[in-house]
Amino acid sequence: MGSEIKLRRLDAYRWEIPQEGAMRTRGLVYCSEEMIQALRHDQSLQQVVNVATLPGIVGASLAMPDIHWGYGFPIGGVAAFDLNEGVVSPGGVGYDINCGVRLLRTELRRPDIAQRVQELVDVLFTHIPSGVGSRRRDLKLDVPTLHEVLRYGAAWAVKKGFGSADDLLHIEAGGAIPGADPKAVSDHALDRGKDQLGTLGSGNHFTEIGYVAEIYDEATARALGIFKDQVTIIIHTGSRGLGHQVCDDYIRKLMQATNKYGFKLPDRQLCCAPVGSPEGREYLGAMAAAANFAFANRQLLTHWVRETLQQVLGLGPRDLGLELVYDVAHNIAKIESHQVNGKTKKLCVHRKGATRAFPPHHPEVPAAYQETGQPVLIPGDMGRYSYLLVGTQRALEETFGSTCHGAGRILSRHQAIKAAKGRSIEKELAARGIIVRGAGRGTVAEEIPEAYKDVEQVVQVVHGAGISAKVAKLHPLGVIKG
């Protein structure tokens, strides 16, 4: 069906799907010519069209250049909905609620750790449980404590000694989405999450030691505390089994709500409820709780990364200087204020495989970044590079302050494993100077670099389109895969 979608090129980076049929608005896809040709054979463009049929959608049905097929919404999809007439859909958030990424900077330079990368990776691997179903034996939570995590997010972790109050000033929403309702989270979801806090998980999740390979904007990099050859850490993980179960639970509930409210949908995976309905409010409360679990999860991992580097390198906190640059959510639905036809309006903005990219002087941008705009973190694959960007005014006006979130898969996990057969991916990456450890051989095979689009091409689209601006390129040195 993707090949049947009508596309009109607007400029080098924008493609329009004209409004027709049941669509309530147009589709707007951010892609290069090369990317769009590949998408014509994909279901993801049809999903952009499907999202455009949902009640109360405001503005275009948007897709970022890392777009690929997902559940209901495409991954890389962004859509905003009116609070009175619009809907909320679990498919617009995804299964890994608040899968997100945080960037840490250090006072170290690449030569300072050149001979210690293997040791750092090995010790990190022992300190951070990873892989399918990974659990912590040293941090099991009872239900009342888990409810606190779901309500307070990263602040709970800081209160327990896992980081500092300064960390909270460098996290989207301060590390806690308001309106979280732990009671809306099922016992099954709580059971899945109770001993997974502080774990990496599986799939494309990772902890990466890298360095700043290139700087594109010296003044902004300096304002963000970034310099050439600087050692950096990226942590990419989400809400683990708890978030997955919340999504599963509410897909079932909202399937029923779809029928109750008489919505005619082109795809049952778009199941939804009015934002203000009991079902819609309950899902948003449970989703916020799962998102807060993810913020707390990344905060705990940050603590163990700090401890590991201090232990292995024999450095105190001040000499190490391991500070949080920023932490952004990828899979989320948030109530935000935006300008619509010249008026400020509260909307429910779904970002599924998309990152917020708010500009300088926006009230939700931390004080430290009021002059630069919000840091935007775009991880690539384990064999190439990642990017640090900042948000822009154009993004706020055009995409509800949104941009891409990563490279975007082009091979399924099964296809990747097939492509890796007979190869030693670890040796291939070691030959490039990158040390990789995974929970199992299959984990590394699933995540081979060629399973993903080249993130440089993805970033060039959002930079060229003006919906975020390049600051620096980061190269990996050592990676732990989930």
C-alpha positions in Angstrom: 0.0 0.0 0.0 3.0 2.3 0.6 3.5 2.6 -3.2 0.0 3.9 -3.6 0.4 6.9 -1.3 0.4 10.2 -3.2 3.4 12.3 -2.3 4.2 15.9 -3.3 7.7 17.3 -2.8 7.6 20.6 -1.0 11.4 21.1 -0.8 14.6 19.1 -0.3 13.5 17.8 3.1 9.7 17.9 3.1 7.1 15.8 1.4 3.3 16.3 1.7 0.6 13.6 1.6 -2.4 15.6 0.4 -5.6 15.3 2.5 -8.1 13.1 0.9 -10.7 10.4 1.7 -11.1 10.0 5.4 -8.1 12.1 6.3 -8.9 15.1 8.5 -5.5 16.7 7.7 -2.5 16.3 5.5 0.6 14.2 6.1 4.0 15.9 6.3 7.1 13.7 6.0 10.6 14.9 6.6 12.9 12.8 4.3 15.6 13.0 1.6 14.9 11.9 -1.9 16.8 8.7 -1.2 14.9 7.9 1.9 11.5 8.5 0.4 12.1 6.0 -2.4 12.7 3.3 0.2 9.5 4.3 2.1 7.4 3.9 -1.0 7.6 0.1 -0.4 6.9 0.4 3.3 3.6 0.4 5.3 4.8 3.4 7.4 3.5 6.0 4.9 0.1 4.4 5.1 0.3 4.7 8.8 0.9 8.5 8.5 -2.3 8.6 6.4 -4.1 6.5 9.0 -3.1 8.8 11.9 -4.5 11.7 9.9 -8.0 10.2 10.2 -8.1 10.3 14.0 -10.6 12.6 15.7 -9.5 16.0 16.9 -6.0 15.9 15.2 -4.5 19.4 15.1 -1.9 20.3 12.4 -0.4 17.7 10.1 0.2 14.0 10.7 4.0 14.2 11.0 6.8 11.8 10.3 10.5 12.2 11.0 13.3 10.9 8.8 13.9 7.8 11.0 10.3 6.7 10.2 9.6 3.0 10.0 6.7 0.7 10.5 5.3 0.5 14.0 2.2 -0.5 16.0 -0.6 1.8 14.9 1.5 4.9 14.5 4.7 4.7 12.5 7.9 4.9 14.6 9.0 8.5 14.0 5.4 9.7 14.0 4.2 12.9 15.7 0.6 14.0 16.1 -1.1 16.5 18.3 -4.7 16.4 19.5 -7.2 18.9 20.8 -8.1 18.2 24.5 -11.8 18.6 23.9 -12.3 16.8 20.6 -9.2 14.8 20.2 -8.0 11.4 21.4 -5.1 9.6 23.1 -3.8 6.4 21.6 -1.3 3.9 23.1 -0.2 3.2 19.6 1.0 6.8 19.4 3.3 6.2 22.3 4.4 2.6 21.8 5.3 -0.3 24.0 8.5 1.0 25.5 7.0 4.0 27.2 9.6 6.8 27.7 12.3 4.8 26.0 14.8 7.7 26.1 18.4 8.7 26.0 20.7 10.7 28.3 24.1 12.2 27.6 26.8 12.6 30.2 29.9 14.7 29.8 33.2 14.3 31.6 36.4 16.4 32.2 38.4 13.6 30.5 39.8 13.5 27.0 40.0 10.5 24.7 43.7 9.7 25.4 43.0 9.6 29.2 41.0 6.3 28.7 42.5 4.9 25.5 44.2 2.0 27.3 41.3 1.4 29.7 38.2 1.1 27.5 38.2 -2.7 27.6 38.3 -2.6 31.4 35.7 0.1 31.6 33.3 -1.9 29.4 33.9 -5.1 31.4 33.2 -3.5 34.8 30.2 -1.6 33.5 28.9 -4.9 32.1 29.1 -6.5 35.6 27.5 -3.4 37.3 24.6 -2.9 34.9 22.3 -5.9 34.3 21.4 -6.2 30.6 19.5 -8.5 28.3 16.0 -9.9 28.1 14.3 -10.1 31.5 17.4 -8.7 33.2 16.9 -8.0 36.9 18.8 -6.5 39.9 19.3 -8.7 42.9 20.4 -5.7 45.0 17.3 -3.5 44.5 13.9 -5.2 44.9 11.0 -2.8 45.5 7.8 -3.5 47.5 4.6 -2.1 46.1 4.5 1.1 48.2 8.1 2.0 47.2 7.4 1.2 43.6 4.4 3.5 43.7 6.8 6.3 44.9 9.0 5.6 41.9 6.1 5.8 39.6 4.9 9.1 41.1 8.3 10.9 41.5 10.5 9.4 38.8 14.2 10.5 38.9 13.5 12.6 42.0 12.9 9.4 43.9 16.3 8.1 42.8 18.0 11.3 43.8 16.3 11.3 47.2 17.7 7.8 47.8 21.2 9.0 47.0 21.5 8.0 43.4 22.6 11.4 42.0 22.2 15.0 42.9 19.4 17.7 42.7 21.5 19.2 39.9 20.7 16.2 37.7 17.0 16.9 37.9 17.6 20.3 36.3 18.9 18.6 33.2 16.1 16.1 32.5 13.0 16.7 30.4 10.1 17.6 32.7 12.5 17.5 35.6 12.4 13.7 35.4 8.8 13.3 36.4 5.7 13.6 34.2 2.9 15.3 36.2 -0.4 13.4 36.6 1.1 10.0 37.1 -1.3 7.6 38.7 0.3 4.5 40.2 -3.1 3.0 40.9 -3.8 2.9 37.2 -0.9 0.5 36.7 -1.9 -3.2 36.9 -0.5 -5.6 39.5 1.0 -7.6 36.6 2.9 -4.5 35.4 4.1 -3.8 38.9 5.2 -7.4 39.2 7.2 -7.1 36.0 8.9 -3.9 37.1 9.6 -4.5 40.8 13.1 -5.8 40.3 14.0 -4.3 36.9 14.7 -0.8 38.1 18.4 0.0 37.3 18.6 -2.5 34.4 19.4 -1.9 30.7 17.0 -4.4 29.2 17.3 -5.7 25.6 16.8 -4.7 22.0 18.5 -1.5 20.9 19.2 -0.3 24.5 22.8 0.4 25.3 25.3 2.2 27.5 28.1 3.7 25.4 31.5 5.3 26.2 32.5 7.6 23.4 34.2 10.9 22.6 33.4 14.1 20.8 34.7 13.6 17.3 33.5 16.8 15.6 32.0 20.1 16.6 29.8 22.1 14.2 28.8 25.0 16.5 31.6 26.1 18.8 29.7 28.6 20.8 26.7 26.3 21.5 29.0 23.4 22.3 30.9 25.5 24.8 27.6 26.6 26.4 26.6 22.9 26.8 30.0 22.0 28.3 31.2 20.1 25.2 34.7 20.2 23.8 36.7 18.3 21.1 38.0 14.8 22.1 35.9 14.9 25.3 34.9 11.5 26.8 31.1 11.1 26.9 28.6 8.5 28.0 25.2 7.8 26.4 22.6 5.7 28.2 19.6 4.5 26.2 16.8 2.5 27.8 13.2 2.8 28.9 10.5 1.5 31.3 11.3 -2.1 30.8 8.6 -4.8 31.4 6.5 -2.4 33.4 6.0 0.0 30.5 5.5 -2.8 28.1 2.7 -4.3 30.3 1.1 -0.8 30.7 0.9 -0.5 27.0 -0.5 -4.1 26.6 -3.1 -3.5 29.3 -4.4 -0.3 27.8 -4.5 -1.4 24.2 -7.1 -4.0 25.4 -9.0 -1.3 27.4 -8.9 1.2 24.6 -10.0 -1.4 22.0 -13.2 -1.5 24.0 -13.3 2.3 24.3 -13.0 2.7 20.5 -16.2 0.7 20.1 -17.9 2.5 23.1 -17.3 6.0 21.5 -18.2 4.8 18.0 -14.8 5.6 16.3 -14.4 4.3 12.8 -10.7 3.6 12.4 -8.7 2.4 9.4 -6.6 0.2 11.7 -7.6 -1.4 15.0 -4.1 -0.8 16.2 -5.0 2.9 16.4 -7.4 2.1 19.3 -8.0 5.3 21.3 -10.3 7.2 23.7 -11.2 10.9 24.0 -8.4 12.7 25.9 -10.8 13.8 28.6 -12.7 10.5 28.9 -12.3 8.2 32.0 -10.4 5.7 29.8 -8.2 8.5 28.3 -7.4 10.0 31.6 -6.6 6.5 33.1 -4.2 5.7 30.3 -2.4 9.0 30.6 -2.0 8.5 34.3 -0.6 5.0 33.8 1.6 6.1 30.9 3.0 9.0 33.0 3.7 6.5 35.8 5.6 4.2 33.4 7.5 7.2 32.0 8.6 8.2 35.5 9.8 4.6 36.1 12.0 5.1 33.0 13.4 8.4 34.2 14.3 6.8 37.5 15.8 3.8 35.7 18.2 6.0 33.7 19.0 8.0 36.9 20.1 4.8 38.7 22.2 3.7 35.7 23.9 7.1 35.7 24.8 6.5 39.4 26.4 3.1 38.6 28.2 4.6 35.6 29.7 7.3 37.9 30.7 4.7 40.4 32.3 2.5 37.8 34.4 5.2 36.2 35.6 6.5 39.6 36.5 3.0 40.6 38.3 2.0 37.4 40.1 5.3 36.8 40.8 6.1 40.4 39.3 9.5 40.1 37.2 11.6 42.5 33.9 13.1 41.4 35.4 16.5 40.7 38.3 15.3 38.6 36.0 13.0 36.7 33.4 15.7 36.2 30.7 13.2 35.0 27.7 15.6 34.7 24.4 15.2 33.0 24.0 17.2 29.8 20.3 16.2 29.2 17.8 13.4 29.2 15.0 13.2 26.6 12.0 11.0 26.2 11.3 9.2 22.9 8.0 7.5 23.4 5.5 9.8 25.2 2.2 11.6 25.0 2.3 15.0 26.8 -0.1 17.8 27.5 1.7 20.9 26.2 0.8 24.5 25.2 1.3 25.4 21.5 0.3 28.2 19.2 -2.5 27.2 16.9 -3.8 29.8 14.4 -2.3 32.5 16.5 -3.8 31.3 19.8 -2.2 29.4 22.7 -3.9 26.0 23.0 -3.2 23.0 25.2 -2.8 19.8 23.1 -2.0 16.2 23.7 1.2 15.7 21.7 2.1 12.1 20.8 5.8 11.5 20.0 6.5 7.9 19.1 10.2 7.5 18.2 10.5 11.3 18.2 12.3 13.8 20.4 11.3 17.1 21.8 13.2 20.0 20.3 12.2 23.2 22.1 13.9 26.4 21.2 15.8 29.1 23.2 13.7 31.0 25.8 10.9 28.3 25.8 9.5 28.1 29.4 10.0 24.3 29.5 13.7 24.5 28.6 16.0 24.3 31.6 17.5 27.5 32.9 21.0 26.4 31.8 19.9 26.1 28.2 17.6 29.1 27.8 20.1 30.7 25.4 21.0 27.6 23.4 17.7 25.8 23.2 17.0 22.3 24.5 19.7 19.7 23.9 18.6 17.1 21.4 20.3 13.6 21.6 20.2 11.4 18.5 21.9 8.0 19.1 23.1 6.1 16.0 24.2 2.5 15.8 27.0 0.9 17.7 29.5 1.0 14.8 29.2 4.6 13.6 28.2 7.8 15.5 25.6 9.7 17.4 24.7 13.4 17.4 24.1 16.3 19.8 21.8 19.0 18.4 19.6 21.8 19.9 16.0 22.7 19.4 14.8 25.5 17.2 11.9 28.0 16.8 11.0 26.4 13.5 10.5 23.1 15.1 8.1 24.7 17.6 6.1 26.3 14.8 6.1 23.4 12.4 6.4 20.1 14.4 5.1 21.0 17.9 8.7 21.2 18.9 9.7 17.8 17.7 12.5 16.1 15.7 13.9 12.6 15.0 15.1 10.3 17.7 17.6 8.0 16.2 18.8 6.2 13.0 15.7 4.1 12.4 15.7 0.4 11.6 15.9 -0.9 8.0 16.4 -4.6 8.8 14.1 -6.6 11.1 15.8 -8.4 14.0 15.4 -11.7 12.1 17.0 -10.2 8.9 19.8 -8.7 11.0 20.6 -12.1 12.6 20.6 -13.7 9.1 23.0 -11.0 7.8 25.3 -11.6 10.7 25.5 -15.3 10.3 29.0 -16.6 10.1 30.5 -13.3 11.1 32.1 -12.1 14.4 30.5 -8.7 14.8 32.6 -8.1 17.9 35.8 -8.6 16.0 34.6 -6.4 13.1 33.8 -3.6 15.5 37.1 -4.2 17.4 38.9 -3.6 14.1 37.3 -0.2 14.0 38.4 0.5 17.6 35.0 -0.2 19.2 34.7 -2.7 22.0 31.2 -4.3 22.3 29.7 -6.6 24.9 26.2 -8.0 24.8 24.1 -10.1 27.0 24.3 -12.8 24.2 25.6 -13.4 20.7 22.1 -12.9 19.3 21.8 -9.5 21.0 24.9 -8.2 19.2 23.8 -9.8 15.9 20.4 -8.1 16.0 22.0 -4.7 16.4 24.6 -4.8 13.6 25.2 -1.4 12.1 23.7 -2.2 8.8 20.4 -2.9 10.5 19.9 0.8 10.8 19.8 3.8 8.5 22.9 6.0 8.5 22.1 8.4 11.3 24.2 11.1 9.6 21.7 11.1 6.7 18.8 11.3 9.2 20.4 14.2 11.1 21.2 16.0 7.9 17.4 16.1 7.1 16.3 17.6 10.4 19.2 20.0 10.4 18.6 21.0 6.8 14.9 21.4 7.5 15.7 23.6 10.4 13.8 21.6 13.0 17.0 21.1 15.1 20.5 22.3 14.7 23.7 20.2 14.7 26.2 20.9 17.6 28.5 17.9 17.7 29.2 14.3 16.5 30.0 11.6 19.0 31.9 8.4 18.2 31.7 5.2 20.2 34.7 3.6 21.9 33.0 0.9 24.0 29.4 -0.3 24.1 27.2 -2.5 26.3 24.2 -3.9 24.4 21.1 -4.9 26.2 
